[in-house]
Amino acid sequence: MEYDLIIIGGGSAGVGAALAASDYDKDKKILLIEKGPVFGGTSTLCGVCNWEPGIPSALGYHKVIAERLMENGSGFVAKTTKFYTNDYPFGLSEPCDDNYTTTYKRAGVSPYDQRRFMFYPQAMHLIMKELLIGKGVHYRLNCEFIDVLYEDKYINKIIVKSNDIKETFVGKMYIDASSNLLLCRKANCSVKIGAESKNVYNEPGAPLEYKKDLNGVTLCFEIVPKDKRSVDEIPLEYNEDVSHWKNFDNGERVPSCIYKFPNGTINVNMLPTMDGSESFDVKDEDLYNICKSRVYKYFEWLQKTGILDGYKISYIYPFVGRREFYRLEGVRVLNENHIREGIKYPNTYIAYGDHPLDTHGGSSALTQIKEKYGIFYECLLPKEYNNLFVAGKGASFSHIAASSCRLSRTMMALGEAAGVASIMALHDNCSNRNVDITKLQQYLKIN
């Protein structure tokens, strides 16, 4: 089958790309392919069911989604009501009555005044699906990308598999919005993984030598109130010695963010469940089982302290949340220096960010930034192909820059930019490099 645009990955970036591309030209035929059973990626499959405070896109698909979630009681603006201490080892966020627009800024805002947006993961999937159907976007869930055919500087075809049946799709333009750059890696694009040494981009926070390091990974879980306060028994297969990770008996701590929902459920997000350097060479199936053992041990400790002994684990999410994996080495690489210098090249940006540099235990730890910064259009462009864009966490960022850019709403903004740019390229019969950036910025309402 033939399409004008094919998007790999149905997370925030992929959904944003599909919606924006369809809005720009409703007559274009668009296909969105997602390996998992739901849309939303990290927000749904991994249980990272909140949008951190920060600058969203001006185009507004995040707002459409948020408003629909709030209308049906599935989304809430939240504020932090308790902050981390040794006696209370996590930050607690709870729904409040503030307006959604209060979530739009992070840099320079006191932690007491910051607001985030929380939502039920399944509701997020359903809203995204409803919007995609309404826009006439073709989609495939539980559909795995497995191969690509390319020639010269063009991606020609992709091969996918669903229910052990292989299919071939032909596209004019492509967007790789997958979390681990599936299409780019198969097409032999230049990609990187790990922490670059200081001599690559002269970043202040970079290590002197290359390090096998990633942003920390987290396995989120949910807890609910129970009838009797007690410490629950850990399932035998997950009752492992994790003292090499954290020795709780010796006072070691794992800070967490927990989010309390109106139905009584609490979502727990450890920061992190595994450091990025440890996770670097761990296979996905082993990574999940190790992290699951740590979830049980961590929660057992919280129960033993008496902090959460009135709760029990009700659900552990099926996928570990990776904040970072493979990243494109594209036409331009956003690095720490670009983030620290703020707005310097306004004619080149397609999105903004203002989140701290936060590698969750990695090379640069947590570093606040003072003002917003721009993300270059060229961060979406592989050097090797004229009809391929990259949107999402795998875009062209350094390890340190990615620790700020990775937020879901920022990824949605990158997707929107890639989606609109791909259709503009079709309209103008040009390559991804020759898209009119001024025209793109005007449509995206970049200012």
C-alpha positions as CSV (number, residue, x, y, z in Angstrom):
1,M,0.0,0.0,0.0
2,E,1.1,3.5,-0.7
3,Y,1.0,6.6,1.6
4,D,2.1,10.2,1.5
5,L,3.6,10.0,5.0
6,I,4.5,7.0,7.1
7,I,5.3,7.4,10.8
8,I,7.0,4.8,13.0
9,G,6.1,5.1,16.6
10,G,2.8,6.1,18.2
11,G,4.1,7.9,21.3
12,S,3.8,11.7,21.9
13,A,6.0,12.6,19.0
14,G,4.4,10.2,16.5
15,V,0.8,11.1,17.4
16,G,1.7,14.8,17.3
17,A,3.2,14.3,13.8
18,A,0.2,12.5,12.5
19,L,-2.3,15.1,13.8
20,A,-0.3,18.1,12.6
21,A,0.3,16.6,9.2
22,S,-3.3,15.7,8.7
23,D,-4.4,19.2,9.8
24,Y,-2.0,20.8,7.4
25,D,-3.4,18.8,4.5
26,K,-6.4,16.6,5.2
27,D,-6.2,15.0,1.8
28,K,-2.8,13.5,2.4
29,K,-2.8,9.8,3.2
30,I,-1.0,9.2,6.5
31,L,-0.1,5.9,8.2
32,L,1.0,5.7,11.9
33,I,2.6,2.4,13.0
34,E,2.9,1.5,16.7
35,K,4.5,-1.7,18.1
36,G,2.5,-1.7,21.3
37,P,-1.2,-2.1,22.0
38,V,-1.9,1.6,22.8
39,F,-0.9,5.1,21.8
40,G,1.1,7.4,24.0
41,G,4.4,5.5,24.4
42,T,6.1,6.3,27.7
43,S,3.0,8.1,29.0
44,T,0.8,5.0,28.7
45,L,2.9,1.9,28.3
46,C,5.4,3.0,30.9
47,G,3.1,4.8,33.3
48,V,4.8,8.2,33.2
49,C,1.3,9.7,33.3
50,N,2.1,13.3,33.8
51,W,3.4,16.2,31.8
52,E,6.1,18.1,33.7
53,P,5.9,21.9,33.9
54,G,7.5,23.4,30.8
55,I,6.9,25.1,27.5
56,P,4.5,23.2,25.2
57,S,4.0,23.9,21.5
58,A,2.1,26.9,20.4
59,L,0.3,24.8,17.8
60,G,-1.9,23.4,20.6
61,Y,-2.5,19.7,20.1
62,H,-1.3,19.2,23.7
63,K,-4.1,21.6,24.8
64,V,-6.7,19.8,22.8
65,I,-5.8,16.5,24.4
66,A,-5.6,18.1,27.9
67,E,-9.0,19.8,27.6
68,R,-10.6,16.5,26.5
69,L,-9.1,14.7,29.4
70,M,-10.2,17.3,31.9
71,E,-13.7,17.3,30.4
72,N,-14.2,13.6,31.1
73,G,-12.5,13.7,34.5
74,S,-9.4,11.9,33.4
75,G,-6.9,14.8,33.5
76,F,-5.9,17.2,36.3
77,V,-3.6,20.1,37.0
78,A,-1.5,19.1,40.0
79,K,0.8,20.8,42.4
80,T,3.5,19.4,44.8
81,T,2.0,19.3,48.3
82,K,5.0,17.5,50.0
83,F,8.7,17.7,49.1
84,Y,11.4,15.1,49.6
85,T,13.0,14.8,53.0
86,N,14.8,11.9,54.7
87,D,11.7,11.2,56.7
88,Y,9.4,11.6,53.7
89,P,11.5,10.2,50.7
90,F,9.4,11.4,47.8
91,G,7.6,14.4,46.4
92,L,3.8,14.2,46.4
93,S,1.7,15.8,43.7
94,E,-2.1,16.1,44.0
95,P,-4.8,17.6,41.8
96,C,-5.6,21.3,42.3
97,D,-8.0,23.8,40.8
98,D,-5.4,25.8,38.9
99,N,-5.8,26.5,35.1
100,Y,-4.0,24.3,32.6
101,T,-1.9,27.2,31.4
102,T,-0.1,27.3,34.8
103,T,1.8,24.2,33.6
104,Y,3.4,26.2,30.8
105,K,6.7,27.3,32.5
106,R,9.5,25.7,34.5
107,A,12.6,27.8,34.3
108,G,12.7,30.5,36.9
109,V,9.6,29.3,38.7
110,S,9.8,28.3,42.4
111,P,9.1,24.6,43.0
112,Y,6.2,25.7,45.2
113,D,4.6,27.5,42.2
114,Q,5.3,24.8,39.5
115,R,2.3,22.9,38.2
116,R,2.2,19.7,36.1
117,F,-0.6,17.9,34.3
118,M,-1.6,14.4,35.4
119,F,-3.8,11.9,33.5
120,Y,-5.0,8.3,33.5
121,P,-2.9,6.4,31.0
122,Q,-5.8,4.5,29.3
123,A,-7.8,7.7,28.9
124,M,-4.8,9.3,27.2
125,H,-4.7,6.4,24.7
126,L,-8.4,6.7,24.0
127,I,-8.3,10.4,23.4
128,M,-5.3,10.1,21.1
129,K,-7.1,7.3,19.2
130,E,-10.2,9.3,18.9
131,L,-8.3,12.3,17.5
132,L,-6.5,10.2,15.0
133,I,-9.7,8.6,13.7
134,G,-11.3,12.1,13.6
135,K,-8.4,13.3,11.4
136,G,-8.7,10.3,9.1
137,V,-5.2,9.0,10.0
138,H,-4.6,5.3,9.2
139,Y,-3.0,3.4,12.0
140,R,-1.8,0.0,13.0
141,L,-1.4,-1.0,16.7
142,N,0.5,-4.2,17.7
143,C,2.5,-3.7,14.4
144,E,6.2,-4.1,14.5
145,F,8.6,-2.4,12.1
146,I,11.2,-5.0,10.9
147,D,13.0,-3.7,7.8
148,V,13.5,-0.9,5.3
149,L,14.4,-0.6,1.6
150,Y,16.4,2.5,0.5
151,E,18.3,3.7,-2.4
152,D,20.5,6.8,-2.9
153,K,19.2,9.4,-0.4
154,Y,15.6,8.1,-0.2
155,I,13.7,5.6,1.9
156,N,11.5,3.6,-0.5
157,K,9.7,1.0,1.4
158,I,9.3,-0.4,4.9
159,I,8.3,-3.9,6.0
160,V,6.2,-4.5,9.1
161,K,4.9,-7.6,10.9
162,S,1.5,-8.0,12.6
163,N,0.2,-11.4,13.9
164,D,3.2,-13.0,12.1
165,I,2.0,-11.5,8.8
166,K,4.5,-9.4,6.9
167,E,3.4,-6.3,4.9
168,T,5.2,-3.8,2.7
169,F,4.3,-0.1,2.7
170,V,5.5,2.5,0.4
171,G,5.8,6.2,1.5
172,K,6.8,9.4,-0.1
173,M,7.9,10.9,3.3
174,Y,8.9,9.1,6.6
175,I,9.2,10.1,10.2
176,D,11.1,7.9,12.7
177,A,9.3,8.7,16.0
178,S,10.3,5.4,17.6
179,S,12.0,5.4,21.1
180,N,15.1,3.6,19.8
181,L,15.4,4.9,16.2
182,L,14.3,1.6,14.6
183,L,14.0,3.0,11.1
184,C,17.2,5.1,11.2
185,R,19.3,2.3,12.5
186,K,18.1,-0.1,9.9
187,A,18.7,2.5,7.2
188,N,22.3,3.0,8.5
189,C,21.9,6.6,9.6
190,S,24.6,8.0,11.8
191,V,23.4,7.4,15.4
192,K,25.1,7.5,18.8
193,I,24.5,6.2,22.3
194,G,26.1,7.2,25.6
195,A,27.7,10.3,27.0
196,E,30.0,12.2,24.6
197,S,33.4,13.3,25.9
198,K,34.1,16.9,26.5
199,N,36.1,17.4,23.4
200,V,33.1,16.6,21.1
201,Y,31.0,19.7,21.9
202,N,33.0,21.3,24.7
203,E,30.0,20.9,27.0
204,P,30.8,22.0,30.6
205,G,29.0,18.9,32.1
206,A,30.5,16.3,29.8
207,P,33.0,13.7,31.0
208,L,36.6,13.9,29.9
209,E,36.3,10.6,28.1
210,Y,33.3,8.8,26.4
211,K,31.2,7.0,29.0
212,K,28.8,4.1,28.6
213,D,26.1,6.1,30.3
214,L,22.4,6.9,29.7
215,N,19.8,8.8,31.6
216,G,18.4,6.6,34.4
217,V,15.5,4.2,33.7
218,T,12.4,3.8,35.8
219,L,9.8,1.1,36.2
220,C,6.6,2.9,37.4
221,F,3.9,1.2,39.5
222,E,0.6,1.9,41.1
223,I,-0.5,1.5,44.7
224,V,-4.0,1.6,46.2
225,P,-5.3,1.7,49.8
226,K,-5.8,-1.6,51.6
227,D,-8.0,-2.6,54.6
228,K,-5.2,-3.4,57.1
229,R,-1.8,-1.7,57.6
230,S,0.9,-4.3,57.0
231,V,4.1,-5.2,55.0
232,D,3.3,-7.4,52.0
233,E,5.1,-10.5,51.1
234,I,7.3,-10.2,48.0
235,P,6.6,-12.8,45.2
236,L,9.2,-15.5,45.5
237,E,10.6,-15.0,41.9
238,Y,11.2,-11.3,42.7
239,N,12.5,-11.6,46.2
240,E,16.1,-11.0,45.3
241,D,19.0,-9.4,47.2
242,V,19.2,-5.9,45.8
243,S,21.7,-4.5,48.4
244,H,24.2,-4.0,45.6
245,W,21.7,-1.4,44.2
246,K,20.5,0.2,47.4
247,N,21.1,-0.9,51.0
248,F,18.0,0.4,52.7
249,D,19.0,-1.0,56.0
250,N,22.1,1.3,56.0
251,G,20.0,4.4,55.3
252,E,20.4,4.6,51.5
253,R,17.4,6.2,49.7
254,V,15.7,6.3,46.3
255,P,13.8,9.5,45.8
256,S,10.5,9.2,43.9
257,C,7.8,11.4,42.5
258,I,4.3,10.1,43.5
259,Y,1.1,11.3,42.0
260,K,-2.2,10.9,43.8
261,F,-5.3,10.5,41.6
262,P,-8.9,11.3,42.7
263,N,-9.9,7.6,42.6
264,G,-7.3,6.8,45.3
265,T,-4.7,5.3,43.1
266,I,-1.1,6.6,43.6
267,N,1.4,6.4,40.7
268,V,5.0,5.9,41.8
269,N,8.0,7.0,39.7
270,M,11.4,6.2,41.1
271,L,14.3,8.5,40.2
272,P,15.6,6.1,39.0
273,T,15.0,2.4,39.3
274,M,18.4,1.8,37.6
275,D,21.2,4.2,36.8
276,G,21.9,4.7,33.1
277,S,25.4,3.4,33.3
278,E,24.2,0.1,34.8
279,S,21.4,-0.2,32.2
280,F,23.6,0.4,29.2
281,D,24.3,-3.2,28.2
282,V,21.3,-4.9,29.9
283,K,18.9,-6.7,27.5
284,D,15.3,-5.5,27.6
285,E,13.9,-8.7,29.1
286,D,16.6,-8.8,31.8
287,L,16.2,-5.1,32.5
288,Y,12.5,-5.5,33.2
289,N,12.9,-8.3,35.6
290,I,15.7,-6.6,37.5
291,C,13.7,-3.5,37.8
292,K,10.6,-5.4,38.9
293,S,12.6,-7.0,41.8
294,R,13.7,-3.5,42.8
295,V,10.1,-2.2,42.7
296,Y,9.1,-4.9,45.2
297,K,12.1,-4.2,47.5
298,Y,11.7,-0.5,47.3
299,F,8.0,-0.7,48.2
300,E,8.7,-3.2,51.0
301,W,11.0,-0.6,52.5
302,L,8.4,2.1,52.2
303,Q,5.9,-0.2,54.0
304,K,8.5,-1.1,56.7
305,T,9.0,2.6,57.5
306,G,5.3,3.0,58.1
307,I,5.0,5.6,55.4
308,L,3.0,3.5,52.9
309,D,2.0,0.4,55.0
310,G,-1.6,1.3,54.4
311,Y,-1.2,0.7,50.6
312,K,-0.5,-2.3,48.4
313,I,0.9,-2.6,44.8
314,S,-2.0,-2.9,42.4
315,Y,-0.2,-2.7,39.1
316,I,3.4,-2.7,37.7
317,Y,3.6,-1.2,34.2
318,P,4.6,-3.7,31.5
319,F,7.6,-1.6,30.1
320,V,10.5,0.1,31.7
321,G,10.6,3.8,31.0
322,R,13.8,4.7,29.1
323,R,14.5,8.4,29.2
324,E,17.3,8.0,26.7
325,F,18.5,5.4,24.2
326,Y,19.9,5.8,20.7
327,R,20.0,9.3,19.3
328,L,20.5,10.7,15.8
329,E,23.7,12.4,14.8
330,G,21.9,14.7,12.4
331,V,22.6,17.8,10.4
332,R,22.9,19.7,13.6
333,V,23.2,18.4,17.2
334,L,21.7,20.4,20.0
335,N,24.1,20.4,23.0
336,E,24.5,21.8,26.5
337,N,26.0,25.1,25.3
338,H,22.9,25.8,23.1
339,I,20.7,25.2,26.1
340,R,22.7,27.5,28.4
341,E,22.9,30.3,25.9
342,G,19.1,30.6,25.6
343,I,17.5,32.1,22.5
344,K,20.3,33.0,20.1
345,Y,19.2,31.7,16.7
346,P,15.4,32.4,16.6
347,N,15.2,31.9,12.8
348,T,16.2,28.2,13.2
349,Y,13.9,27.0,16.0
350,I,10.8,24.7,15.7
351,A,10.2,24.2,19.4
352,Y,11.3,25.5,22.8
353,G,12.3,23.9,26.1
354,D,13.0,25.1,29.7
355,H,13.4,21.9,31.7
356,P,16.6,21.4,33.8
357,L,19.5,19.3,32.6
358,D,18.6,16.2,34.5
359,T,20.3,12.8,33.8
360,H,18.8,11.1,36.9
361,G,22.1,10.1,38.4
362,G,24.1,10.2,35.1
363,S,27.0,12.4,34.0
364,S,25.7,15.9,34.8
365,A,23.2,15.3,37.6
366,L,20.6,18.0,38.0
367,T,21.3,21.5,36.6
368,Q,18.7,24.2,36.6
369,I,18.5,26.6,33.6
370,K,17.5,30.2,33.8
371,E,15.5,30.8,30.6
372,K,14.0,29.0,27.7
373,Y,16.1,27.7,24.8
374,G,15.3,26.8,21.2
375,I,15.5,23.4,19.4
376,F,16.8,23.6,15.8
377,Y,14.9,22.4,12.8
378,E,18.0,20.6,11.7
379,C,17.8,18.4,14.8
380,L,15.0,16.6,12.9
381,L,17.2,15.8,9.9
382,P,19.4,12.8,9.2
383,K,22.4,13.6,7.1
384,E,21.8,10.6,4.9
385,Y,18.2,11.0,3.5
386,N,16.1,13.6,1.8
387,N,12.7,12.1,2.8
388,L,13.2,11.1,6.4
389,F,12.7,13.1,9.6
390,V,13.3,12.1,13.2
391,A,11.1,13.3,16.0
392,G,11.1,12.3,19.7
393,K,13.8,11.4,22.2
394,G,15.9,10.0,19.4
395,A,16.3,13.4,17.6
396,S,19.7,15.0,17.2
397,F,20.7,15.9,20.8
398,S,23.8,15.3,22.8
399,H,23.5,13.1,25.9
400,I,23.3,16.1,28.2
401,A,20.9,18.1,26.0
402,A,18.6,15.1,25.7
403,S,18.2,15.2,29.5
404,S,16.3,18.4,29.1
405,C,14.5,17.9,25.8
406,R,13.0,14.5,26.5
407,L,9.7,15.7,28.1
408,S,6.5,14.4,26.5
409,R,5.1,17.8,25.4
410,T,8.4,18.8,23.9
411,M,8.4,15.5,22.0
412,M,4.9,16.3,20.8
413,A,6.1,19.7,19.6
414,L,9.0,18.0,17.6
415,G,6.5,15.6,16.1
416,E,4.2,18.5,15.0
417,A,7.1,20.2,13.4
418,A,8.2,17.1,11.5
419,G,4.6,16.3,10.5
420,V,4.0,19.7,9.0
421,A,7.5,19.9,7.4
422,S,7.0,16.6,5.7
423,I,3.8,17.7,4.1
424,M,5.3,21.1,3.1
425,A,8.1,19.1,1.4
426,L,5.5,17.2,-0.6
427,H,3.7,20.4,-1.6
428,D,6.9,22.1,-2.7
429,N,8.4,18.9,-4.2
430,C,11.6,19.4,-2.2
431,S,13.8,17.6,0.2
432,N,13.6,17.8,3.9
433,R,16.6,20.3,3.9
434,N,14.8,22.7,1.6
435,V,11.6,23.2,3.5
436,D,10.8,26.9,4.0
437,I,11.6,27.3,7.7
438,T,10.1,30.7,8.0
439,K,6.8,29.4,6.6
440,L,7.1,26.4,8.9
441,Q,7.6,28.6,11.9
442,Q,4.6,30.8,11.0
443,Y,2.4,27.7,10.9
444,L,3.8,26.4,14.2
445,K,3.4,29.9,15.7
446,I,7.0,30.0,16.7
447,N,7.9,33.5,17.9
